[in-house]
Amino acid sequence: MAIRRTTRSTAASGVASGVPDLDPVIHQRVRLGIVSALAAGGATSFTDLKAVLELTDGNLSVHARKLEEAGYLRVTKSFVDRMPHTEFDLTDAGRAALASYLDQMEAVIQAARP
Amino acid sequence: MPQDRPPLRRSQPAARPEAAAHAHLRFIRETMARTGTFTAVPGWGGVAMGGTAVAAAWIAHQQPTVSAWLAVWAAEALIGFLIGLWATLLKARRSSAPVLSGQGRKFFLGLLPAVLVGVALTLAVYGFELDPTSKYDPRSIPVVSSLSLHLLPGIWLLCYGAGVAAAGTFSVRLVPMMGTAFMLIGAIALLAPSGWGDAFLALGFGGIHVVFGALIVRKHGG
């Protein structure tokens, strides 16, 4: 039992083992992909982001909602040719969170160097 | 005592934090590179390239010699390349997207072979088939030197279209569609009557660039 719990804990935290204080919102792989894509591409439509990250509609919606709730993502809904058009953009808080995350990753690498 | 199964593992080896950090940074870099190319196809740049191509077609049509006609289109090719490069870099810089790595590099390498084939065929025609000082009359090109000159617009459109279609596999769907449209116009140009070359070049390098550039602006930003 104890073994199973240890294994699950390691898998759940993934690369976080030994890395304290990582932002749990951005540390999730899909959300990290969304934030990275928006940081590189600026405001991006739902369709484009789904294609870039190879996600399903539902998966992208769920993770975008979490990022929006955290204040990292701005969602703009409009109509183009009477079709609904959803566009995502990174907020300043989202950019700061990604920058902070990158700093933490670099710090981990620096700390491991002899 | 023989073992009929591997010993139980008491725990999974934990990933080294620095290796995991490297993996995360690589994932971020790759995602950014993919998104950069995805959105860095310049819509306004395409419209501008189309505008200069229409102007070049009009100027080329007025030229007195084959050599001058070719010089106009060579200059237009250079101007178009510089506009495309500048527009791509501008759009990429605006969105902080990398261009010369990852998918951007693949896009360039996909386009390059077909463009080089077009350049080689043009040089071959210019060097071995045509008299550069001969009179350029798009309406009645002499039969002896007409064949190669007549084929050049179709060859250029086909080569450029093949390059864009191949490179477009790393970009949005509109880009390979644009390449296919170039190839279609190029194929028709090969079969069209002699003297329609400039019109097909205006339609291809002008019209297709403007139409698809505008579509890219509308759907994927400037």
Interface residues (C-beta under 8 A of the other chain):
Chain A: I3 T6 T7 T10 A11 G14 V15 A16 S17 G18 V19 R29 L32 G33 S36 A37 L38 A39 A40 G41 G42 A43 T44 S45 D48 A51 V52 L53 L98 L102 M105 E106 V108 I109 A111 A112
Chain B: R10 S11 Q12 A14 A15 R16 P17 E18 A20 A21 H22 A23 H24 L25 F27 I28 T31 M32 A33 R34 T35 G36 F38 T39 R94 S95 S96 A97 P98 V172 K219 H220 G221
